[in-house]
Amino acid sequence: MMGILLLAKIGWRNLWRNPRGTLLTALALGLGLTLLLVSLGLLDGGHEQTIASAVRLGTGDVVVEAQGYQDAGSPKSLLPPGAAAIAEAFLHADSMKRVVRGMSPRLLASGLLSSAINADGVRIMGVIPQQERAVSLIPQRIVEGAYLNDDQRTGAVIGAALARKLAVKVGAKLVLMTQMLQPPDTEATGADGGEMQSALIRVSGIFRTGVQAIDAHLIQLPLPQVQGLLGGPDRVTQIVVLLGREDDSPMVARELRKRVTGLPVEVLPWREAMPELAQLFLLDDAFNYVMNGVVLAVVGLGILNTILMRVLERRYEFGLFSALGLRPVQLAVMVIGESLALTTISLALGLVLGLGAEYYFANHGLDLRWFFKSSGPTAPVFDPIIYARLSLTRIASSVFIVFLTATAISLYPALKAARTKLPDALRVL
């Protein structure tokens, strides 16, 4: 024990024989940890913001829909009335009040929207305005006019790109044509389904989300109006659920599945309802990990070079230690001890710098608006200011990875020190 303490004391003194080199090496490793913490914090924060925006422009954190709708996307795949009632009763239960932020039933269909100038295919979405405000970003992205309200029986909000193509403004009249639905409990009148229906609607508002597919093709109307137009009273296509925490989506989906067991219904968390977005996050994670690995490799090679040069410059010292009776293992332990002490200083420095930068980005964010000035949409889908979010697990794993990397790097210089040849090491030129 005394021998180990003596070697640690000698190793600590050796670190400060060249204080500038020690501090520069510690700063290099500390900056590596800082970059790792900042990149992971911005990555997690960016993902959190992207998910929050994506689910409010898509299917929510959890979606309840007819079985097979996810694959076929047929507008005739309607939720059984009993399933909708069961889902709404569960989501309104007292136990779910702290989990669920909002829910909104929707009736989806396809149609043709015509103005006096042009016509285009559209995605029809019937909504209950007040409930849709709680789960969707579209009510917040109105740029002209106003969003729908619950007292409004007719009217529509359309995307800015669609309004531009049809050459219409707020207050303009449009003709909406669509095909009546054939719910499963009625007999089909033909192979292609119901008859064509048309309605005259007035534009109440125009929204801009920044997503071309939404701005150019989506139209929202009051749910009763769409139900009457499609011939499906009291029927909906899906129920969209927005949660307070995205992490609760698997639990809520699992509990909802239990409630609708036996019914032709699917309950999907957003990762299953929007698999392309989930895969995009996985790809982004992989790219970020590769970049962090490159940063750690560059920093590690710099540290290896520094420690190895120190070992080679001290061949005479190691030879003298060997002549005094130190075994090769003890020489290796001394070098590893120096490296661990240097790593400890580096980690402390990296944590101070990294957590300081993390605190700044968590409160002020990384402003990317300068990038969107020239290339971004007028109303970007996602917040151009990214706020960092870093968990204790991320911090602990980052510190462990850097510590493990530095420890592994020190093994080769320690092996070189242990293999010091006594006659050659004591030769003085």
N, C-alpha and C positions, 0 to 999 in steps of 0.2 A: 504493500500500500504506500509506504514511504517512497519507494522507488517511482511509482506512478506520479505521486505528487511532485517529486523532484523534477521528473521529465516535463510535467505540465508547467512548472515554474520556469524551467529553462526555455520551453517552447514559447511561453508568453513573453519572456524577455527578448527572445530572438525576433518576435514580430516587430518590436519597436526599435530594433537596430537600424532599420530603414523606414522611419515613420511615413515618409511621403509615398513610398511604394506600397506600404500596407494600406494607407488611406485610399490611394487610387484604386487598388484591387478591391477593397471593401466597397468603394463607391460604384465600381463596375458591376459587382454582384448585386448591390443594393438597387441600382437602377434596373437591373434585370427583373428583380422582384417587383419593383414599382410598375414597370411596363406590364408585367403579368397581371397585377391587381387592377390596374386601370383598364386594360383591354377586357378582362373578364367582367368587371363592373359595368362598363359601357355595353358589352355584349348582352349581359343579363337584363340591364335596363332597357336597351333597345328592343330586345325580344318581348319584354313585358309590355312596353308601349305598343309594339306592333300587334301583339295578340289582342290587346284591349281594343285597338282600332279595327282589326280584321274581323273579330267576332261581332262587332257592332255594325259592320257593313255586310256581314254574311249570316251565318246560321246561329249566332250566339254561342255561349259556352256549352250549352246542351240543346239539342233539338229533338222534338218528338214528331215523328212522321210515319206515314203508312209504310208497311213492309214492302221493300223493293223500290221505293221512290228514289233512294240514293243512287241506285244503278240505272234505273230506267228514266227517271225524271219526268214521268208522264203526268200531265195535269189532272188526269182522272184518278190518280192515286190519292184518295181522300182519307182522312182520319175517321175511323168509326166514331159516331157521336159519343158513345160510352167512354172511349179512350180519352177524348178531349176533356170530358167532365172529370174523370179519375185523375188525370194529370194536373188539371187546374186545382182540384181539391187538395192534392198532395203539396203542390207548390205554395198554396195559401195557408198551409198548416202553421201553427205557432212555432213548431220546431225548425221550420225553414225560413222564418222571417229574417234571421241574421245571416243566412246564406244567400238567399235569392234577392237580387236587386230589382228584378223586373221580369215580366213574361208577356208575350204578345202572340196571339193567334194570327195566322196569315193564310190567305187563299191565293194560290199562284196559278197563273195561266199564261198563254201566249195569245197575241192578237196583232192587229194591224191598226196603226194610228195614222190618221190622214188629216191634213190641213188643206187649205186652198192652193198651196204651193207644191207640197210634196207628201209622200207617205213612207212609213218605215215600220218594220216589224218591232214589236215591243214585248217586254216581259211585264205582265200585269201582276200587281201585288195589292190585294185587298187587306187593309189593316184597320185596327181600332186606334185612332190617332193618339189618345192619351197613353195607352199601353205601349204603343210603338215608340213614343218619345223616351221611354225608360230603357229601351234595348237597342235603339238604332242611332246612328250618327246623322242620318239624312235630315231629321228635323233641325239639327244644329248647323247644317250646311246650306240652308236656304239663302240664296243671294238676291232673289227678287220675289216680291209678293210675301205670302205667309204660308205656313204649314197648315195641314188639315186640322180640324177640331171635331170633337165628338158630336156637336150639334149640327155638323155639316153632313147632309145626306148625299150630296153630289159634289163634284169637283175633283181635281187631280193635281198632283205635283209631278213634274217631269224633270229630267236631267238637262243640264245646260247644253250639252252637245246635241241632244235630241231637239231641243227648242231651236237651236241654231239651224239644224237641218230642215226642220219644218217651217222655219221662218216665222215663229210665233213668239208672243210675249204674254205676260200675265194678263188674264181677262179674255184671251183668244178662245174661240170655240173650235173643238176638234171632234172628229168622228172616230169612235173606237169600235172595231169589229172583232169578234171572237166567236169561238165555237162553244155551244152549250155543253156542259159536262154530262156524263152518264154515270151517276153513282152506281156502285155495285148492286144496290137493292132495287134497281129499275131495269126494265128490259131495254136493250139497245134498239134504236129505230133503224140503224144501218150499220154497215161494217165500219164506217169511219166515225161513228159517234153521233152527237147531237147536231142540231141545225145551227146555222150561222145567226148571230145576233149582233145588233149594232146599237150604239147609244151616243148621244150628243153630250159632250162634257166640256167644262170650262176650266182653263188653266188657273189654279189658285196660287201656285208658287213654282219657282224654278230653283233646283238645287245643283250644287257642284261639289262632288266628292274628290275629284282628281283621278278616279278610276274610270277609264274609257268605257269599259263594259257596262258600268252602272250608269254613267252620265248619258250614254248614247242609246240605252235600251230599256231602262227601268222607268215604270210609271206606277205611282201609288195612288189608290183611291180608297174611299171609305169601304169597310168590309161589307156592310149591307148592300151597297150599290153593286159590288162585284158578285156577291151571292145571287142577287136578283138577275144580273146580266147572264151569269153562267147557269142559272137554273139549279143552284145547289143551296137552298136555304139552310142556315144553321150548320153548314159544312165548312171545314177548313182543311188546308193541306198540311200545315205543320204548326207546332207551338214552339216558339223560340224563347229560350231562357237565358237571362244574363245573371251571372253570379258576382258576389262581392270579391271572391278570390278564384282565379282560374284553376288553382290546384284542387278545388272542391268538385270540379266537373266529373271526374271518374266516380266519386262517391254519390253525387246526385243522380248520375245516369244509372248507376247500379240500383239505387233505391227505387227509381222510377220504373226500371225494368221489372222489379218485383211486383209493383202495383198493376202493371198491364200484362202480366203473364197470361198467355192463352189468347190474347188478341193479336190481330195482324198488324203489329206496331213495332217500329224500331226506335230505340232511344240511343242517340249517339252523342258522345262528347265531341268537342270541336276538332280534335285531332283525327277522328274518324269521319266526321262530316266534311272537313276540308283537308284531305290527306296531302294535297299539293303544298299547302302552306306548312304543314308539319314537316314534310320532306325538305322544304326550303330551309327551315330552321336547322335541321340536321346537317345539311350541306354547309350552312353558315358556321355552325359549331365546329365542323371538321376543318374548315378553312382557317378559322381562328386558332384552333389547337395547333395546326401545322405552323402558322406564323409564330405562335408563342414558342413552339419547339425550336424554330430557327433562331429566335432571339436568345433562348436559353443556351443553345448550342454555341452561338457566337460568343456569348458572355463566358460560357464554360471553357471554351478554347483559350480565351484571353487569360482566365484564371489559371488554367493548366500551364500556359506558357510562363506566367509569373512565378508560380510555385516551383516549377521545374527549373527555371533559371536560378532561383534561390538555392535549390538543392545542389545544382552543379557548381555554383560559386562557393559553396561551403564544403567542398570535398575534403579540404585539409582539416576543417573542424570535425567532420564525421570520422575522419581517420584518427584524429586525436582521441575522440570519444571511444573508438574501437580499441585503441591502444590502452586506454584506462580501464577497459573491461566491459564496456557496454556491448550487449549482444545485438545482432542484426534486427531482431524483433523489437528491441527497445528503441533502436534508431528509427524504425518505421513508426512506432507508436508516438515518438516525439514529433515527427513530421505530420502525422495525422492529427495530433493534438494542436499543432500550430494551425493546421487547416481548419479544424473545428472552431478554434478561437476566432480565426478570421471570418469564418462563416457566421458565427454568432453576432459579431460586430456588423457584418454585412446585412444580416436579416433584421437587426434592430434599426439600422439606417433605412433599409428598404421599407419596413413597416411604417416608419415615421413619414417618409416621403410618399409612399403609396396610399396610406390612409388619409394623409393630408390632401392629396390630389383627388382621392375618392370622395372626400367630404365636399370639396369644391364642386365636382361634377354632379354630386347628388343634390346639391342645393341650387346651383346655377346652371348646370347642364352644359353639354357640348353643342354650341350653336352652329348649325349647318345651314342657316338661312342664306349665308353668302353664296353657298353652292346652288341653292334653288333660284337665286335671282336671275341667273342666265339660262339654266337648263330645267328648272323644276316647273310643275304645273302652277297655275294661279292659286289653286286651293289644294295644297298637298294632302294626300291621304293621311299620312302619318306626321306627327309632330316633328318639325325639323330640329327641335331642341331635344337632344337625347340626355336623359337623366340616368346616372349610374345607380345600380342596385347591386350590392355585394353582400352575400350572406356570410355568416361565420364559418359555414362549411367550406365555402370558396376560399376564404382567407386561410383557414387551417390547411387545406389541401395544397394551396399555392406555396405556403411556407414549407410544407413537407417536401414538395417536389424540388424546390430550390435547395433545401438542406440535403436531400438525397443526391442531387446532382453534384453539389460541391464535395460531398463525402466521397462519392465515386471517383471524382476527378483527382482527389488527393491520394488515391491508392497507388497510382503509377509513380509519382514523385517519391512516395514512401518506399516503394519497392526499389527505386534507384538508390535511395539513401541506404537501405539495408544491404545492398550489393556493393557497397564501397570497398574497394581493394586497399588493404592497409598499406602495403609498400608504396603503391602509386600515389595514394592520397597524401602521404607524408613527404613526398618528394617536393622540395622547394627549388624553383627555377631561379 
